[in-house]
Amino acid sequence: MRIDLHTHSSASDGTEPAEVVVREAARAGLDVVALTDHDTYAGWSAAQAAAREHGIGFVPGVEVSCSHRGVSVHLLGYLVDPGFAPLVEELEKARDSRVSRVRRMVERMAADGIPVSMEAVREHAAEGTTLGRPHIADALVAAGYVPTRDAAFTDVLRNGSPYYVSHYAPSPVRAVQLVRAAGGVPVMAHPFASSRGWTVDDDVIAAMAQAGLAGLEADHRDHTDEQRDHARALAAQLGLFTTGASDYHGDGKPNRLGENTTDPEVLAEIERQATSGVEVVRS
């Protein structure tokens, strides 16, 4: 059984609608796929319908944007109750902050003559999608300023860039607690992917584990072999399971569906730990 537990649609920063992500997952030979858009559940309904149509299992999820002393942390929450108000409010607060952040970053870049505007950024986001740095990157690519999204993120959009602006995000410990309170199962995404920017120390992950963290995403294309080994060793030390996933974004990134996968026993453990009543859609 091939299981990919980390994908994104155009409900956040992917380039394909949720139903297309699920269709492509089925075409890629996956048996189960999760949709984990940033700070939103907007794609769940379309993904569930597509999963039934294409005969593939579907795991409802979300990727919660967190921050620890200025370091970005991403927390995957599986099978959360989408109506749990405290988590909904936290996600809404993060989305609102993202929009104001994009506006300030665009203003800074435009002031320096970089060819970007809010109108151009909005052209690269689906209706109802929360704007983020990937949409700025797409506008910069369209303007010919950079060749790819990745190039934008290693240049003007990187942490530490003069155009970088932080945004509101809960602490990772708080996010873990909220996901558990929502009946979901929290897994830390790409915890040691230093190629993406700064990462937190093991003691932060230990504090997250004490708060209810269930697992670490060990197998991810942004992890080196050494980082994958470290994730597994730390997970064993803290009593956590490990997952693998693509972090698929459609054409927005080179990541391919199913390039890393999760053991079926781990998915069974996620289902066992969930208390929300939200279930995996079975084909």
N, C-alpha and C positions, 0 to 999 in steps of 0.2 A: 504494500500500500504506500503510495506517494502522497505526502502531506506537506503543504506549504502554508505556514502560519503568519505570513507578513506580506501584505500587498496594499497598494494604494490606488484609488480611483480619482476621477476628476472631481469628486466631492471634496477632496483636499488638494494634494499636489501631484496626483497622477494625471496622465493625459487621456485616459479612456474612461467612459462611464462604467459604473459598477457592473452592469450586466455584461459588458464587453470583457472586463477583467475575468469574470467567471467563465464566460465562453472560451476565452483564450486559455484559461487554466485547464479546462476540459480537453481542448485541442492539444495542449502540451502533455497530456497523459497523466495529469494529476487526479487523484481519487478524492482529495479533500483540499479546500482552499479557505483561508481566512481573509476577510477584508478588515483592514486596520487603519482606516483613514485618521488623519491627525485631528483630534479634538472634536470629532463629529460621528454621528450614527447615520448620517443622511443617506448613505448608499445601501444600507441593510436590506430594505424592502426589495429593491431592484435585484440585488445580489441573490436573495433567497429565491425569488421567482426564477431567475436564470439558472440557479443550481438545480431546481426541480426540472426545468426544461432540458438541461444538458446532462442530467444524470450524474451529478457530482455532489459530494458532500460540501457543506458550507458552515464555517465557524464565524458567527458574528463577533467582531472585535473593534477595538479603538486603540489608537496610539496617543497617549497622554503626554503633552509637552511639559517637562519639568525642568527645574534649574536648581543647582547647588552651588552657591557662592560664585555665580556667574558662569558655571559650566553647564552646558545643555545635557539633559538626561532624558531619554525616551522610554516610556513605560507602556508596554503592550497589555491591554486588559481584555481578557476573553470572557464571553458569556455574561457580561454585566447586564444588570437591569437598566434599560435605556430610560426608564421613568424615575430612577433614583435621583431626587432633586438635588442633594448636595453635590453630586458629581456633575450633573447637568449644569448647575450654576458655575462650577469651576471651569468646565469646558467653554461655556459661553464667555466667561471673563477672559480666558486665554485667547479666544477667537477675536474678541473686540480689541484686545491689546495688539494682536497681530496686524490688524488693519491699520491702526494708528502708526505702528512701527514701519510698515511698508511706506506709508505716506512720508514719514520723516526721512527714510533712507532715499526715496526717490528725489525728494527735495534737495538733499545733500549732493546727490550725484548730478542732478540737473544743474545745480549751481556751479559745478566744476566742468560743465560742458559735455557730460556724458549723455548720449542720446536716449533718454528715457523720460516717460511721463506717466502719470496715474492712468490716463486714458489708454496708453499703450499697454500698461500692465493688465488692466481690466480685460483687454481683448484676448488675453491668454488664460483667462479663468472662466470656467463654466458658470452659468447663472446660479446664484446662491452659494457659490464656493467662497470660503474665507481666503482672502489674499495672503500670500506668503512670499518668502524669498524666491522659491522656484518660479513664481510668476514674473518676478522682476528679471530673473535669469532668462526666461523665455522671451521677454521683451528685448533684452540686450542681444540675444541671438538673432531675433528678427531684424534688429537695427544694424546687424553686422559688426557689433562692438566686440563680441566674443563668438567663438565657433560653436560652443556647446554649453549646456547647463553646468557641467562639471567645471569647465574653464571659468565660468562666472563665479562659482563658489570658491575657486582657488585664487581669485583675484578680488574684485570689488565687494563680493558678498561674504567673504570669509570673516570669521571672528577675528577681531583686531584690525580690520580694515577701517580707514577713516570714515567710511560710510555706514559701518555697522551700528545698529541700534538694538538694544536689548528689548525684550517684551516681558509682560507678566507671565509667570509660570509657577505652579505650586512646587514645593520641595518634593523630592522623590519619595521621602518617607510619608508625607501627607498624601501623595498620589496613591501609594500602595494601600494606605488605610482606606481611602475612598473607594478604590476598586474592590477591596474586600468587603467593605460595607455595602457596596452595590451588588454583592453576591457573585462577583467575578473573580478571575484568577490572574494575578499580575506577574508578568515576565519582563525582565529588563532587556530592551533591545540593544544589540551590538555594543555591549558594555565597554569593550576595550579598543574600539575602532579609532585609534589615535590619528589615522589619516584624515578623519572627518573634523578633527579639532581636539580640544582638551577633553580628557576623560576624568572621572572621579576615581578616588583611591578605593582600595578594597574595604576600608573601614566604613565607607559610605554604603557600599553594597551589603556589608554585614548589618548595618543599622536598618536597611531596607528589609533584609531577611527577618530581622527581629520583629519588624512591623507587619510581616505577612507575605513578603515576596516569595513566589513559588518557584521561579526558574530564571535561567539566564539563556539568552539567545547566543549560543556558542558558534554555530556554523553560519557565517555571514561573509559575503565577499569582501567586506572591509576589514576582516580579521586576518592577520597572518596565522600561519600554523602555530606559532608560539602563543599568540593571543587566544586561539581556540583551545590549546592545551591548558592555558591558565584559567580560562573560563570553566572548563570541566573540573579542574582541580579545586577551584574555589567553590564551585557548586557542590562538589562532594563534601567539602569541608563544612559547608553551611547547611547541608541537607536539602539542596535544591535539585530540580531536574534541569536538563538542558534541551534546547530546541535548535532547529535549523530552518532557515527560510530565505526567500529571495529578496525581500524588500522591493518588490516589483513596482515600477512607476510608469509602465507603458514605454513610450518613446522618450520619456524624460530622463531616464538613466539606462546604462547598458545592462542592468540586472535582468536576468531571464527567469521566467516562472520555472520553479522546480530545480533551480541550480543548487539549492541546499534544501534539505527536507527534514522532517521531524519523525521520530519513531512512533508507530501507532500506539505503543504502550504509554507514551507521554501524553498523547491526545486523550487516551482513556483516563489518565490521571487528572488532566485538566477538567474533563467532564465530571469526574468524581468529586473534585474540590469545589466546583461551582454550586452555588446555593440560590441563584437568582430565579430559577425556573426557565431561563432562556436555554434552548437546546441546540445542539448541532443539527443542521438540516441534513437528513440522510437521503441519498439518491434512491 
